[in-house]
C-alpha cells in the first residue's frame, strides 16, 4: 500500500512540475471537436459533433461559428485547400464545402443510416479529394475529381482514419490494427499492410513529401520514403489519438488525458499539460501548436509549451495566498508565488490599468502546494498592470509595474 501511495505521489508531482505554457481557447461549444487545421499562423478551422464548424483569423483568440444548419451530423475531418476552399466530412457520408472562406457552406454529399460514415477527408485541390469510408456497403476510400459532384468507391476490407496525399497520384492512410494503406494511382486501388499486431493508428504527420510519423500506444513510427518502410523510433506510454511533428526532432502527441512532447524525434516524450482527450494536433512550426478534443476543448501554445510554472513545495499550506511579485518594478520577467490548499482548476490573468484583460497566462488544474510562476511580459509596454489568480471560489488581485 505504501508503495502504491509513493508511486501516485511521484506521478502527481511529475505532472505538476512539468505543467507547460498552454492556453485554453473558447470554442463556443461543449461538443466534441475532432479535427483542427490551419493554413497559416492566423487562419484555421475546426469541426466536431452536431455539424459544428468554427473558424479563426487571429490564431484562435476568437472562434466564430460557420455553416450553422448545413448539417447536424458529426464532422470527423476538415481540410482547408486554401483561404477560400474548405471541405468537411463525417457521418452518413456527409461532405460539406465552402468556396468563400466559410461565409457560405453547401452540402455536396449526404447519405442515410447504413450508407457508411466518412472518417477523414483530404483534398489536393478544389476538385480532387478522398474520404475514408467506414461501414457497409463499401469499406475503404471514396474519391472525387469534381469537388464532390460525383463520388467513386475504392472498396476493401478496412478503412483509413487519416489520409495524406503528396500529389494527385500518391497517397498514404493509417488505420486500426496498425494498418498502413498506400496508393500510387490516385486512390483507385490501395494496398495495405500492418506494422505490428496490436495498436491503432489515428493520425498521420508528414513534414515533407517523404518523411512522416504515426503512433499508437505501443510505439512511434517514422518513414523517410513515403511509407514504403517504417521504423520504430520510440515508445509512448499512453493511448495516442493524434500526433504532429514540425521537423525531424520536435513533435507532439495527443492522448486520452494529456499532451506530450518530444525533442528527440519520438525517442523520448515529456508531459506538457493535462487536457482530456486530444483528437487532433496541428503545428505551424515547432512552437505554434493547436489541439482539439472532447468537451469543446481547444488548447494552444506559442512557445512550444515551454514550462513557466513549477511546484516548489507539496507541503499543505494553512490557507490560500497570492504573494506580491518580485522584483517589482521589473523588466520583462518577474516571479509570482502562490499557495493552494485544494486541488482545483485555477486561472491566472493579466489586466491593464483600465481593467481590460490582456492575457490568460495559466488555466488548468493544480494540486495542493506552493507554486512559482515566471511571467514574461516582453510583449507589453511599460506601465501598471494587475495579475488576478482565481478558482475554487477564491479570487485575489495584485499590482505589478513593468519598466523597460
Secondary structure, DSSP 8 states (H G I E B T S, - for coil): -HHHHHHHHHHHHHHHHT-B--EEE--S--S-EEEEEESSSS-EEEEEGGGEEEEESSTTSS-EEESTTS--S-EEEEEESSSS-EEEEEGGGEEEEESSTTSS-EEEE---TTS-EEEEEEESSSS-EEEEEESSS--EEEEESSTTSS-EEEE-S---SEEEESSSS-EEEEEGGGEEEEESSTTSS-EEEESSSS-----EEESSSS-EEEE-SS-EEEESSTTS--EEEE--SS-EEEEEESSSS-EEEEESSEEEEESSTTS--EEEEE-S-EEEEEEETTTEEEEEEGGG-EEEESSTT-B-EEEEE-S--SS-EE---BSSSBSSEEEEEEEESS-EEEEEEEEETTS-EEEEEEEEEE-SEEEEEEEE-TTS-SEEEEEEEEETTEEEEEEEEE--
